[in-house]
Amino acid sequence: MGFFDKLKEGLAKTRQVFSFTKVDENLMEELEEKLIMADVGVETTEKIIDNLKTKIKKENIKEAEEVKQVLREEVKEIFSNCNKELNIENKPAVILMVGVNGAGKTTSIGKIANKLRIDGKKVIIAAGDTFRAAAVEQLEEWAKRAKVEIVKGKEGADPASVIFEATKKAKEENADVLICDTAGRLQNKKNLMDELNKIKRVIDRELPNSSKEVLLVLDASTGQNAISQVKAFSETTGITGLVLTKLDGTSKGGVVIGIVDENKIPIKFIGIGEKIDDMESFNPDEFIGAII
């Protein structure tokens, strides 16, 4: 089964929410309800519905399929500035991974590392989440699966020191990409901000000319909670892209639309399963095709 087929299968519940068969006076109200149920978000839903009403009236649309096509175009417009290309031109490029515990950060690091290695890149992983029990061991297991090297410190070690050692190794071994894990605590924003800023200072000092990405990993099945996490992390660090996990089996897939519309941050990758190849670069057309 190809990735698009997996995506379509995984988003079947979201697609059901978006489905309708007739165009009548209740359609817009019903569709508004459906968009909110799919966790598109109130603000984005209102914008989509207003635009739909205008176009349906202007173009005198009567058929359900025509309405769906207009809906697809509206969503495509929201994704129009969603540049999905990963910036890893100047090596060793650094990808700093952030996100709350349980969002799928560790598995995402393994999957992205595997994808980049298959693309011919030399990848090193830095185990910068030194506080969570077994975090390093889990990451080590994913590094083995992805067939890439890992730099780790002792449990409880200073995360910035682990990242420092990893930047040295990346330079020595002429690596293409260094993927850095970070702690996933959001309870104390000040500590998190201080820690992330310290890590970023180390990276900027040691790799001043490298391409840099800060990717926030979000569990798509948490719906609106994912949107609040984007806001919280954006306050603490400059997010350059998003990684959406657990899209399979959720009826809340519409949150992807709301996240992009409200935050104007591009989605770089989406994950739809537990296997190492269950992650792909985000393709707006495929995503829209899978839900509408």
KOLKOLNU-814144 format. One record per residue: y, z, x of N, C-alpha, C, O in turn. Coordinates in steps of 0.02 Angstrom, whole numbers, plus 32768, in hexadecimal, padded with zeros to 4 digits. Layout:
YZXYZXYZXYZX ...
***
This chain:
7FC48000802A800080008000803E8000802C8045802B8058 806C7FD0802080A97FCC804780DA8003803380D180258000 810E800B805D813D804280508160803A800D816A806C7FE9 81747FFD7FFB81977FF37FBC816A80067F81818180247F51 81297FF57F8580FA80087F5080F480547F4B80F180707F14 80F280757F8580EF80BE7F86812E80DC7F67812C810C7F41 816780BD7F7981A880D47F5F81A980CD7F1381BE80FB7EEF 819380947EFB819480867EB3816680B77E8E817780D17E59 812C80C47EAD80FC80F37E8F8119813A7E908114815F7E60 8137814C7ECA8153818F7ED2818D819C7EA3819881D57E8E 81B381687E9281EE81707E6781E0815F7E1E820E81547DF7 81A0815D7E0B818D814B7DC681AD817A7D9381C381637D5E 81B081BB7DA281CE81EB7D73821981DF7D6A823381E47D33 823A81CF7DA1828281BF7D9E828C817F7D7682BB81797D4E 8260814E7D818266810E7D5E825F81177D13828080F57CEB 823381457CFF822A81547CB7826A816E7C98827C815D7C60 828D81987CBE82CD81B47CA68300817C7C9B8327817E7C6C 82FF814A7CC7832F81137CC4831D80DE7C91834580B07C85 82E280E27C7282CB80AC7C4782EA80AE7C0182F680E47BE6 82F780737BE4830C806C7B9E82FC80257B8982F67FF87BB2 82F3801B7B4782DD7FD97B30830D7FB77B0083087F7A7AF6 833B7FDC7AE283677FBB7AB283B07FCD7ABF83C180027AD9 83DB7F9F7AAB84237FA97AB384407FB67A6D84417F8A7A43 84587FF47A63847880057A2384B280347A3084C480417A6A 84D0804E79FB850C80787A0484FD80BA7A27852A80DB7A41 84BD80CD7A2784AA810D7A47849781057A91848D81367AB4 849480C67AA8847980BA7AEC84A280DE7B22848580FE7B4D 84E480D97B1F850D80F67B55850581427B57850381607B8D 850281607B1D84F981A97B1984B481BC7B3584AD81ED7B5B 848281957B22843E81A17B38843881977B84841881BD7BA7 845981617B9C845681517BE3847A81867C0D846481987C43 84B1819F7BF284D781D47C1584AA82117C1E84A982317C53 848682227BE88458825B7BEA8421824F7C1D840E827D7C43 840782127C1F83D082017C4D83E782067C9683C382207CC0 842381ED7CA4843E81F07CE8844682387CFF843782497D39 845E82627CD2846782A97CE3842382CB7CED841A82F57D19 83F282B87CC383AE82D27CCA838F82BF7D0D836982E57D2B 83A182837D258387826A7D6583AE82877DA083A382747DDA 83DD82B57D91840582D87DC4843582AA7DEA844382B57E25 844F82787DC78482824D7DE584C282757DEF84E982687E1D 84CD82A77DC4850A82D07DC8853C82BB7D948542827F7D85 856282EA7D79859082DE7D4185C782AC7D5585D4827C7D31 85E682B87D8D861F828E7DA3860982457DAD862A82177D95 85D2823B7DD085BA81F77DDD85A181D67D9C85AD819B7D91 858081FD7D72856881E47D3285A281CA7D08859E81937CEC 85D881F17D04861281DD7CDB8630819B7CF6864381707CCF 863381957D37864D81587D568622811B7D44863C80E77D31 85E081247D4A85B180ED7D3B85B680D97CF185B9809E7CE1 85B6810B7CC585B880FD7C7D85F980DA7C6985F880AB7C42 863180F17C84867280D17C75867280887C8A8689805C7C64 8658807A7CC6865580357CDE8625800B7CB486327FD07CA7 85ED80297CA085BC80067C7685DB7FF27C3385D47FB97C1D 85FD80227C14861D80147BD3864D7FDA7BD8864D7FAD7BAD 86767FDB7C0C86A77FA57C1686857F617C1E869A7F307BFE 86517F5E7C4886307F1F7C5586097F067C1886087ECA7C09 85E97F347BF485C27F207BB885EF7F027B8385DF7ED17B63 862A7F227B7B865B7F097B4A86787EC67B61867C7E967B39 868B7EC37BA086AB7E867BBB867C7E4A7BBA86907E137BA9 863C7E567BCC860C7E1F7BD185E17E177B9385B47DED7B90 85F07E427B6085CB7E3F7B20857F7E427B2A855B7E187B11 856A7E737B4F85227E7A7B6084FC7E997B2585117ECB7B08 84C37E7A7B15849C7E917ADC84547EA57AEF84337ECA7ACB 843C7E8A7B2783F67E957B3A83EE7ECF7B6B84187EDA7B96 83B67EF57B6383A87F2E7B8E83A47F1A7BD783BC7F3E7C03 83847EE17BE5837C7ECA7C2A83BF7EBC7C4B83C97EC77C86 83EE7EA27C2384317E937C3D84567ED47C4E847A7ED87C7F 844C7F077C23846B7F497C30844E7F667C7084727F827C9A 840C7F5F7C7883EC7F797CB584077F567CF384107F757D27 84147F157CED842E7EEF7D2684747F087D3884857F0E7D73 849D7F157D0684E07F307D1284DB7F757D3285017F867D5F 84AB7F9D7D1A84A07FE07D36848B7FDA7D8084A380007DAA 845F7FAB7D8F844A7FA07DD584877F8F7E00848E7FA77E38 84B27F637DE584EE7F4E7E0B851D7F897E18853B7F8F7E4E 85227FB67DE6854D7FF17DEE8533801E7E26855980377E4F 84F180297E2684D280547E5984D880327E9E84E580537ED0 84CF7FF07E9F84D47FCB7EDE851B7FD17EFB85237FD67F38 854D7FD27ED085927FDA7EE6859C801E7F0785C080247F39 857C80517EEB858180957F08856280957F4E857C80B77F7B 852B80707F57850A806D7F988529803A7FC8851380348001 855D80177FB285777FDE7FD9858F7FF3801F858B7FCB804E 85A8802F802585C080468067858D8071808B859C809380BC 8550806F8071851B809A808D84FA807880C884C2805F80C3 851D8076810085028057813D84C5807D815584CB80B6816C 848B805E8151844E8083815F8437808081A8840880A281BC 8459805781D08444804E8216844E808F823E848380AF823B 841B80A18263841F80DC828E844480C982CE8435809682ED 847480F382E2849B80E5831E84788102835B8481813C836C 845180D7837D842D80EE83B9843680BC83F2840A80B3841C 8470809D83F3847C8068842584818083846D845E806B8499 84AC80B6847884B780CF84BC8484810684CB8486813C84AD 845880F984FA8423812A8507843481598540845C8148856B 84158195854283E981AD850D841081C184CE843A81EE84D0 8402819F8498842281B08458840881F3844083CF8206844D 84338218841D8420825B84048421825C83B8845382488399 83EB8273839B83E9827F835283E182CA834883AD82E78358 841682E9832E84148331832083FF833A82D78421832282A9 83C7835C82CC83AC8364828983BE83A9826D83B083DC828D 83DD83AA823283F083E9821283D583EA81CB83C583B681AF 83D1842681AE83B8842C816A83998470815E83858492818E 83948484811F837984C6810F832D84C78118830D84928115 83128502812482C98508812982A884F180E982BE850280B2 827384CB80F0824E84B480B58262846F809D82438453806F 8297845280BB82AE841080A5828383D780C18285839F80A8 825C83E780F5823183B48113824D839B815582408363816A 827383C68178829383B281B6826083A481EE826483718210 823083D181F581FE83C9822B81D58389822281CC83638251 81BD837D81E58196834181D881C1830281E081A982CF81F9 8200830681CC822D82CD81D4823882BB821D823A8280822F 823F82EE8247824882E2828F820B82BD82AA8212828C82CF 81CF82D48297819282B382AE818D826B8297817B823E82BD 819F825F8257819B821C823B81CE81EC825A81BF81B28269 820B82058264823F81DB8283822D81CC82CC8236819482E3 821381FF82EF81FE81F5833581C781C0833881C981948364 819881C4830B816181948309817B814D82FB8166811D831B 81A9814882CC81C6810782BA81EC80E882F581E580AD8303 821281118318823880F88352820980E5838B821580B383AE 81D4810C839581A480FB83CA818280B983BC8179808F83E9 816F80AE837D8150806E8369818080348375816C7FFC8384 81C18043836D81F5801083798201800483C4822D7FDD83D6 81DB802783EE81E0801C8436820F804C845A821F80418495 822580818439825380B08458822D80E9847A81F981008461 8248810184B2822D813E84D18251817984B2828E817F84B8 822B81A48492824881DB846A8234821E848781FA8228849A 8263824D848982558292849B826F82BF846282A482B38446 824882F18451825B8321841D826E8363843E824B837A846C 82A48382842782B883C5843F82AE83F8840782C883F083D0 8286842C84168276845F83E482AD849483E282A584CA83FD 82E5848283C1831F84AF83C0831F84E4838A834B850F8389 82EC84E3835E82E68519832C82B8854E834A827C854D833F 82D7857C837082AF85AD839682A685EF83718285861D838A 82C385F4833582C186348311828B863982DC826F866F82D1 827D860282BB824C860482848206860882A281F485E182CE 81DE86368288819A863E829F817385FD8297817485DE8262 815285E982CB812685AE82CC814B856B82C8812B853782C5 818E856C82C981B4852D82C681A485008301819B84C382FA 81A0851E833D819484F7837A814D84DA8378814384A0838B 811D8503836280D884EB835E80D184B1832D80AE8480833B 80F284B682F580F0848082C3810D844082DF80F1840A82D7 8146844783028167840C831F813B83EE8356813883B1835E 811A841A837B80ED840383B180B583D8839480A183A583B1 809A83EE835B806583C98339807D83848324805A8352832C 80BA8380830880D6834082F380E68313832E80E082D6832A 80FB833283668108830B83A380C782EA83BC80C882B083D2 8090830F83B6804E82F383CA803C82B8839D8026828483B5 804682C1835C8036828C832C8060824E833A804982158335 80A08259834C80CE8222835880C68205839E80E281D083AF 809E822883C880918212840D80D18210843680DE81E0845B 80F9824684308137824B84578139828F847A811582BE8467 8164829584AD816A82D484D28195830684AD81BF82F48483 8189834684BC81B2837B849D81C983AC84D281A483BC8501 820783C384CB822383F684F7822A843584CE824A84348499 820E846D84E5821084AB84BD822084E684EA821484E58526 823A851B84CB8246855A84EE8219858F84CE81F0857F84A4 822285CD84E281FB860384C482198613847F825386048471 81EF8632845482078645841182418676841A823C86A78440 8278866883F782B3869483FC82E386808434831686A0843D 82D1864B845A82FD86348490833E86198473834286078439 83718616849D83B285FA848883A885AF847A8395858A84A7 83B58599843B83AB8552842B83D18522845883B784EE846B 840F8535846A843885098495841884FF84D9842084CA84F8 83F4853184F283D4852B8534839984FA8530838C84D5855F 837684FA84F7833F84CA84ED835B848384EA833F84558508 8392847B84C683B2843984C083CA8422850583C583E78515 83E68450852C83FD8440856F83C48424859A83CB83F185BB 838A844785998350843085BF833983EB85A7832383C185CE 833D83E18565832883A1854783568368855D833F83308569 83988376856183C78341857783B9832E85BF83BF82F385D2 83A7836085E883978352862F835983258633835882F48659 83278336860C82E98310860C82F582C985F282D98298860D 831E82C385BE832D828185A2834E825485D68340821885DA 837B827285FF839D824B8634836C8239866C836A82008683 8344826B86818315826086B782E1822A86A682CF820186D1 82CB822B8668829581FD865482AF81BD863482888194861B 82F181B58635830F8178861982F9816C85D082E7813585BD 82FA81A285AA82E5819D856383178176853A83538173854B 82FF81578505832C813384D8834B816184A58386815B8494 83238190848B833A81BC845583228203846082E8820F8470 8350823384568340827A8457834C829584108384829383F7 831782AE83F1831D82CB83AD831C831783B382EB833383CB 83518338839D8358838083A4834F83A48361837383978331 831F83D1835F831783FC8324834984368329835C844A8360 835D845182EF838A848A82EE837284BC82B9834984AB828F 838D84F882BB8379852C828B838D8518824583C184F8823B 8365852B82148372851881CF838B854F81A3837885558169 83B6857981BE83D185B181968415859F817B84408586819F 841E85AD813B8460859F811C847F85E0810284B785E180E9 8459861781088471865680EC84B1866D810D84E0868480EC 84B48667814F84F0867C81738510863E819284FE862881C8 85418622816E855F85E38184858285E981C8858185BA81F0 85A1862381D585C5862A821585958626825085A386048281 855D864A824C852B8648828285118601828B850985EA82C4 850385E0825484E9859C8256851C856D8277850B854482A1 855A857482628590854A827D8598855682C7859E852682EE 8599859582DC85A085A6832385678588834C8572856C8382 852B858F833184EF8576835584F1852A835B84E4850F8391 850085088324850384BF8324853B84A58352853284748376 857484C7835085AC84B3837A859B84BC83C585AF849383EF 857684F183D4856184FE8419853284C68430853884AD8468 850384B3840584D4847E841584F9843C841F84EB8416844D 8529842E83F2854F83F083F7857883ED8437858083B88455 85938427844B85BA8429848A858E841884C685A383F484F3 8551843384C58522842584FC851283DB84FE851283BC8533 850483BE84C484F4837684C0852F834B84D78526831C84FE 856B835C84C085A7833584D385B5833A851E85CB830A853D 85A88375853985B5838085818581835A85AC8593833985DD 8542835F8598850C834285C1850382F785B484EE82D285E1 851182E185778507829A85668547827E85458546826B850B 857E827C856B85BF8269854D85C28222853185E782158502 859C81F4854E85A081AE853985678198850B8561815E84F9 853D81C884F7850481B784CD851881AE8484854881CC846C 84F28183846184FB817D841984E381BE83F984B281DC8411 850581D483C484F2821483A584F0820E8359851B81EF8339 84BD822C833C84B5823082F484A7827982E28483829B8305 84C4829082AA84B282D2828E849582C4824984BA82B2821B 845382CC8242843182BB8204841F82FB81DE83FE832881F8 843482FD819F84238336817383E68323814A83E582F18127 83B2834D814F8374834281298379836780E6838683A380E4 836E834180B08373835D806C8333835280458315831D8049 831F8385802182E6837F7FF3830083637FB1832283857F8B 82F183237FA4830D83017F6982F683217F288319831C7EF6 82BD83427F2982A383607EEB82CB839C7ED482C283B57E9D 82F983B57EFF832383EE7EEB836183D87EC5838884027EAE 836A83967EBD83A0837D7E9383E583927EA983F983887EE2 840A83B07E7A845083C27E87845883F37EC1848C83F57EE1 8424841B7ECE842684497F07842E84237F49844D843C7F78 841183E77F4B841883BD7F87846183AA7F93847883A87FCC 8484839C7F5C84CB83897F6184F483C47F7D852183BA7FA6 84E484017F678509843B7F7F84FB84487FC9852584617FEE 84BE84367FDF84AD843E802684D5840D805284E9841E8089 84E183D080388509839F805D854F83BD8069856A83B980A0 856B83DA803485AE83F7803A85AF8431806C85DC84368095 857C845C80688579849780958573848280DE8595849D8109 8546845280EC853C843D813185768413814B858684148186 859683EE811E85D083C68132860983F3814A863183DF8174 860C8430812F863F846081438632847A818A8660848C81AE 85F1847D819D85E0849A81DE85D78467821585E084778250 85C6842A820385BC83F7823785C783B2821985BE83A881DD 85DC8382824385E9833F822A85A98318821D85898301824C 8596831181DE855882ED81CD856582A281D08595828981B1 853B827D81F48544823581F88512820F81CC851A81D481BF 84DF823281B584AD8211818B847E8243816A847C827E817D 8458822B8139842B8256811383E3823C811983D78200811E 83B4826C8117836D825C81138354827C80D2835782B980CB 833C825380A48325826F806482D98271806382B7823F806C 82BE82AD8057827682B78056825E82C6800F828682D37FE2 821C82C4800681FB82D87FC8821582B27F8A821C82CE7F54 822282717F94823782487F5C81FC82387F2E820682267EF4 81BF823F7F488184822E7F1F817882647EEA817882A07EF8 816E824C7EAE815C82797E778195829E7E56818982C77E2A 81D382907E6A820C82B37E4C822D82897E168230824C7E1B 824682AB7DE2826D82897DAF82B8828D7DC082E282757D9A 82C782AD7DF9830C82B97E0D832482877E42835582947E65 8303824D7E468314821B7E79835B82017E74837681E67EA4 837A820A7E3983BF81F47E3083F0821A7E5B842982047E64 83DA82527E778405827A7EA2841C82517EDF8452825E7EFA 83F482217EF3840681F67F2B844881D37F1D847281CD7F49 845181BC7EDF848D81987ECA84CA81C87ECD84FE81B77EE8 84C082037EB184F682357EB0850B824C7EF5854782547F02 84DB82557F2184EA826C7F658516823A7F898548824C7FA8 850381FA7F85852981C57FA8856E81BD7F8985A081B67FAC 857181BF7F4685B181B57F2485E281EE7F33861D81E27F3F 85CA822B7F3185F682647F39860A82727F828640828C7F8F 85DD82607FB085E982747FF685F8823A802686108244805D 85E981FC800E85F581C0803885D381C6807C85ED81AE80AF 859981E6807D857181EB80BB853481BF80B3851081C48081 8526819380E384EE816580DC84AA818780E084A181B88103 847A816B80BC8434818280C28413815780F78414811A80F3 83F68178812983D781548161838C814A8155837181148163 836B817E813A83238179812F8310819980ED833181C780D4 82D8818180D082BA81A38096827081AD80A3824F818280C0 825881E6808C821181F7809581F081FF8051820D821A8022 81B181E7804D818F81E9800C814782028010811F81F47FE4 81388227804480F38240804A80EA826A8088811A827780AD 80AC827F8094809D82AC80CC80868288810B808682A68141 80728249810580578225813F808F8212816F80CA820E815C 807C820781AE80AE81FB81E280D581BB81D8810D81B481F1 80B8818B81B380DD814D81A780FE814A816281138115814C 8102818581418121818880FE816C81948102818781BD80DD 818D8170812E81D68174813381F08130814881D481108175 8227811B8129824480DA8139829080DE813982AD810C811C 82AF80AE815982F880A881548309809B810B82E5807880E8 834180B880F5835480B180AF836A806A80A08396804F80C2 834C804D806C835F800A805683788010800E8350801A7FE0 83BA800A800283D580147FBF83B67FE77F8A83A97FFD7F52 83AA7FA87F9B838C7F797F6A83477F8F7F5583367F8C7F1A 831F7FA57F8582DB7FBB7F7582DE7FFA7F4A82B880017F1A 830B80277F5B831180657F35832680577EED830880727EBE 8358802C7EE4836F801B7EA183377FF97E79832D80067E3E 83127FCD7E9B82DA7FAA7E7B82A37FDB7E66827F7FCE7E35 829C80127E8B826780427E7B827980707E41824C808C7E20 82BA80797E3482CD80A87DFD82E680857DBE82E280A27D88 82FF80477DC4831780257D8882F17FE47D7E82FE7FBF7D4F 
***
